[in-house]
């Protein structure tokens, strides 16, 4: 079987698991689809791909290109929004699964805590970062170190608080650093591919109106793109129908204290505020 077939199969299975976690117990499948599913992959007509594969390809965002990473973006969620009680229960169940996850054995043995996410599960605005650092691993909460403190200030500058938004990462465990007593490393594509279904489910349950991707790794995880963040930031993208604003990671601003870089991030946040219909004062417009 081809690698593409396995990718489509994995994406389909993950989508079905997502539906199951939201309470869906039955799916309508017509007779033609059942007959196609019964065929071995090599027997499927070349000119007419199996119905189970075609929807998955057509709903991938964006269309696969050579520059894309092997990360798989699942199909758009087709289930209706859950009521508050069902949503809270589904989110709690997802959290329990993530906390017990040992799929990446090397990360499970080196972590202190699983960093699931924090904030309002009904948030209109969601922030997605790269992976937990030492402080986050220690406390079990994303963005609590120096970069997190800066992110909190950015959120507060918009008139919101951490309790109003939701904050999560591409990876739920801190990437291990064998032989090092300090420092961080970027998650590998394999680690991201294994862990990111948890984030996809979080987004599907929260259904934010806007997502802010903090840094290139967050963009790569959400969209499969490996383009540099300097080319992406400030330009609206789309994550399965949800507007997404790529911007610099707060850690970058700690390394580069130039007012021009702070202004660029703030301009991105002003665009987010406008997209959400939030009031913007003259003072806010003139920050930095």
C-alpha positions as CSV (number, residue, x, y, z in Angstrom):
1,X,0.0,0.0,0.0
2,X,1.2,3.5,-0.8
3,X,2.2,6.1,1.9
4,X,-0.6,8.3,0.7
5,X,-3.1,5.5,1.3
6,X,-1.8,5.1,4.9
7,X,-1.9,8.9,5.5
8,X,-5.5,9.0,4.3
9,X,-6.4,6.0,6.4
10,X,-4.8,7.5,9.5
11,X,-6.6,10.8,9.0
12,X,-9.9,9.0,8.5
13,X,-9.5,6.9,11.7
14,X,-8.5,10.0,13.7
15,X,-11.6,11.8,12.4
16,X,-13.8,8.9,13.4
17,X,-12.2,8.9,16.9
18,X,-13.0,12.6,17.2
19,X,-16.6,12.0,16.3
20,X,-16.8,9.2,18.9
21,X,-15.3,11.4,21.6
22,X,-18.1,14.0,20.9
23,X,-20.8,11.3,21.4
24,X,-21.5,10.3,17.8
25,X,-22.4,6.6,17.7
26,X,-23.7,6.0,14.2
27,X,-22.7,7.1,10.7
28,X,-24.7,6.7,7.5
29,X,-22.8,4.8,4.8
30,X,-24.3,4.0,1.4
31,X,-24.1,0.7,-0.3
32,X,-21.7,1.9,-3.0
33,X,-19.2,3.1,-0.4
34,X,-19.4,-0.2,1.4
35,X,-18.6,-2.1,-1.8
36,X,-15.6,0.2,-2.4
37,X,-14.4,-0.4,1.1
38,X,-14.5,-4.1,0.5
39,X,-12.0,-3.8,-2.4
40,X,-8.3,-4.2,-1.7
41,X,-6.4,-0.9,-2.3
42,X,-4.7,-2.1,-5.5
43,X,-8.1,-3.1,-7.0
44,X,-9.6,0.3,-6.7
45,X,-10.0,1.9,-10.2
46,X,-7.3,4.4,-10.9
47,X,-9.7,6.9,-12.4
48,X,-12.2,6.8,-9.6
49,X,-10.5,6.8,-6.1
50,X,-12.4,5.1,-3.3
51,X,-15.1,7.3,-1.8
52,X,-13.5,7.0,1.6
53,X,-10.4,8.7,0.3
54,X,-11.8,11.4,-1.9
55,X,-13.5,13.5,0.9
56,X,-10.4,13.3,3.0
57,X,-8.2,14.8,0.2
58,X,-10.7,17.5,-0.7
59,X,-11.0,18.7,2.8
60,X,-7.3,18.8,3.6
61,X,-6.2,22.4,4.2
62,X,-4.1,23.4,2.4
63,X,-3.7,21.1,-0.7
64,X,-0.5,19.1,-0.2
65,X,2.5,20.6,-2.0
66,X,6.2,19.6,-2.1
67,X,7.1,22.2,0.6
68,X,4.7,20.8,3.1
69,X,5.8,18.6,6.0
70,X,4.4,15.1,6.6
71,X,2.0,16.4,9.2
72,X,-1.6,15.5,8.5
73,X,-4.4,18.0,8.9
74,X,-7.6,16.1,9.6
75,X,-10.9,16.8,7.7
76,X,-13.1,19.6,8.9
77,X,-15.3,18.6,11.8
78,X,-18.9,17.9,10.6
79,X,-20.6,17.5,13.9
80,X,-22.8,20.2,15.5
81,X,-21.6,22.1,18.5
82,X,-22.2,20.3,21.8
83,X,-24.3,21.7,24.6
84,X,-22.3,23.1,27.6
85,X,-22.6,19.9,29.6
86,X,-21.6,17.6,26.8
87,X,-18.8,19.9,25.8
88,X,-17.3,20.0,29.4
89,X,-17.6,16.2,29.6
90,X,-15.9,15.7,26.2
91,X,-13.1,18.1,27.1
92,X,-12.6,16.4,30.5
93,X,-12.4,13.0,28.7
94,X,-9.9,14.4,26.2
95,X,-7.8,15.8,29.1
96,X,-7.7,12.4,30.8
97,X,-6.6,10.7,27.7
98,X,-3.8,13.3,27.2
99,X,-2.6,13.1,30.8
100,X,-2.3,9.3,30.5
101,X,-0.6,9.3,27.1
102,X,2.6,7.4,26.7
103,X,2.8,7.2,22.9
104,X,6.2,8.9,22.9
105,X,8.0,6.7,25.4
106,X,11.1,9.0,25.5
107,X,8.9,12.0,26.4
108,X,6.7,10.2,28.8
109,X,9.7,9.0,30.8
110,X,11.4,12.4,30.9
111,X,8.4,14.7,31.6
112,X,7.3,15.9,35.0
113,X,3.8,16.9,33.8
114,X,1.7,16.7,30.7
115,X,0.9,20.3,29.7
116,X,-2.6,19.9,28.3
117,X,-3.8,23.6,28.0
118,X,-5.4,26.3,30.1
119,X,-8.2,28.8,29.8
120,X,-11.8,29.2,28.7
121,X,-13.1,26.2,26.7
122,X,-15.7,28.7,25.2
123,X,-13.0,31.2,24.2
124,X,-13.4,33.1,21.0
125,X,-9.6,33.5,20.8
126,X,-7.0,30.7,21.1
127,X,-3.3,30.9,21.2
128,X,-1.1,27.9,20.0
129,X,2.6,27.7,20.8
130,X,5.3,25.2,20.1
131,X,6.0,22.9,23.1
132,X,6.4,23.2,26.9
133,X,9.6,24.4,28.4
134,X,11.1,23.6,31.8
135,X,8.8,26.0,33.7
136,X,5.8,24.6,31.9
137,X,6.9,21.0,32.5
138,X,7.3,21.8,36.2
139,X,3.9,23.5,36.6
140,X,1.9,21.6,34.1
141,X,0.6,24.8,32.5
142,X,1.5,26.4,29.1
143,X,3.3,29.7,28.9
144,X,4.2,30.3,32.5
145,X,7.9,31.1,32.1
146,X,9.4,34.4,30.9
147,X,7.9,34.0,27.4
148,X,4.6,33.2,29.0
149,X,4.7,36.2,31.2
150,X,5.2,38.3,28.1
151,X,2.3,36.6,26.4
152,X,0.1,37.4,29.4
153,X,1.0,41.1,29.0
154,X,0.2,41.0,25.3
155,X,-3.2,39.4,26.1
156,X,-3.9,42.0,28.8
157,X,-3.0,44.8,26.4
158,X,-5.9,43.8,24.2
159,X,-8.3,44.1,27.2
160,X,-8.6,40.4,27.8
161,X,-7.1,38.1,30.4
162,X,-5.7,34.6,30.3
163,X,-9.0,33.4,31.7
164,X,-10.8,34.8,28.6
165,X,-8.7,32.9,26.0
166,X,-7.4,29.4,25.6
167,X,-3.7,28.6,25.4
168,X,-2.2,25.3,24.2
169,X,0.8,23.9,22.4
170,X,1.5,21.6,19.5
171,X,3.2,19.2,21.9
172,X,1.8,18.3,25.3
173,X,5.1,17.1,26.7
174,X,8.4,19.0,27.0
175,X,10.9,17.7,24.3
176,X,13.6,15.8,26.1
177,X,17.2,17.0,26.0
178,X,19.4,14.0,26.8
179,X,22.7,15.0,28.3
180,X,21.7,18.6,28.8
181,X,20.8,20.2,32.1
182,X,19.1,23.2,30.5
183,X,17.8,24.4,27.2
184,X,15.0,23.4,24.8
185,X,14.7,21.8,21.4
186,X,12.2,21.9,18.6
187,X,9.8,19.0,18.5
188,X,10.5,16.5,15.7
189,X,8.0,15.9,12.9
190,X,7.3,12.4,14.3
191,X,6.6,13.8,17.8
192,X,4.3,16.5,16.4
193,X,2.4,13.9,14.2
194,X,1.9,11.7,17.3
195,X,0.7,14.4,19.6
196,X,-1.2,16.9,17.5
197,X,-4.5,15.0,17.3
198,X,-5.0,16.1,20.9
199,X,-4.7,19.8,19.8
200,X,-7.0,19.2,16.8
201,X,-9.7,17.8,19.2
202,X,-9.2,20.8,21.5
203,X,-9.8,23.2,18.7
204,X,-12.8,21.2,17.4
205,X,-14.4,21.4,20.9
206,X,-13.5,25.0,21.6
207,X,-14.4,26.3,18.2
208,X,-12.6,29.6,18.5
209,X,-13.4,32.4,16.1
210,X,-9.7,33.2,15.7
211,X,-6.4,31.3,16.3
212,X,-3.1,33.0,16.9
213,X,-0.1,30.7,16.0
214,X,2.9,31.7,18.0
215,X,6.0,31.0,15.9
216,X,6.9,28.8,12.9
217,X,6.5,25.5,14.7
218,X,2.9,26.3,15.6
219,X,2.2,27.1,12.0
220,X,3.9,23.9,10.8
221,X,1.8,21.9,13.2
222,X,-1.5,23.5,12.3
223,X,-1.1,23.9,8.6
224,X,1.7,21.6,7.6
225,X,3.7,24.5,6.2
226,X,7.4,24.9,6.9
227,X,7.7,28.5,5.5
228,X,9.6,30.9,7.8
229,X,7.6,32.9,10.2
230,X,9.0,36.2,8.9
231,X,7.2,35.5,5.6
232,X,4.0,34.3,7.3
233,X,3.5,36.7,10.2
234,X,0.9,39.4,9.8
235,X,-0.9,37.6,7.0
236,X,-4.2,35.9,7.7
237,X,-4.2,32.1,7.0
238,X,-7.0,29.6,7.6
239,X,-7.1,26.5,9.8
240,X,-9.9,24.3,8.5
241,X,-12.2,27.3,8.1
242,X,-11.0,29.3,11.2
243,X,-9.0,32.5,10.6
244,X,-5.5,32.1,11.9
245,X,-2.9,34.8,12.5
246,X,0.7,33.7,12.5
247,X,3.0,35.9,14.6
248,X,6.3,35.8,16.4
249,X,6.7,33.7,19.5
250,X,7.1,35.7,22.7
251,X,10.5,34.1,23.2
252,X,11.6,35.8,20.0
253,X,10.7,39.2,21.5
254,X,12.8,38.4,24.6
255,X,15.8,37.8,22.3
256,X,15.1,40.7,20.1
257,X,14.1,43.8,22.1
258,X,13.8,46.1,19.1
259,X,10.7,48.3,19.3
260,X,10.1,47.6,15.6
261,X,9.6,43.9,16.3
262,X,7.3,44.5,19.3
263,X,5.3,46.8,17.0
264,X,5.0,44.1,14.4
265,X,3.5,41.6,16.9
266,X,1.2,44.3,18.2
267,X,0.0,45.1,14.7
268,X,-0.8,41.4,14.4
269,X,-2.8,41.6,17.6
270,X,-4.7,44.7,16.4
271,X,-5.7,42.8,13.3
272,X,-6.9,39.9,15.6
273,X,-8.9,42.4,17.7
274,X,-10.5,43.9,14.6
275,X,-11.4,40.4,13.3
276,X,-13.1,39.7,16.6
277,X,-14.9,43.0,16.6
278,X,-13.2,44.2,19.8
279,X,-13.1,47.9,20.6
280,X,-9.7,49.5,20.0
281,X,-8.8,52.7,21.7
282,X,-6.4,55.3,20.2
283,X,-4.0,54.5,23.0
284,X,-4.0,50.8,22.0
285,X,-3.4,51.7,18.3
286,X,-0.4,53.8,19.2
287,X,1.4,51.2,21.4
288,X,5.1,50.9,20.5
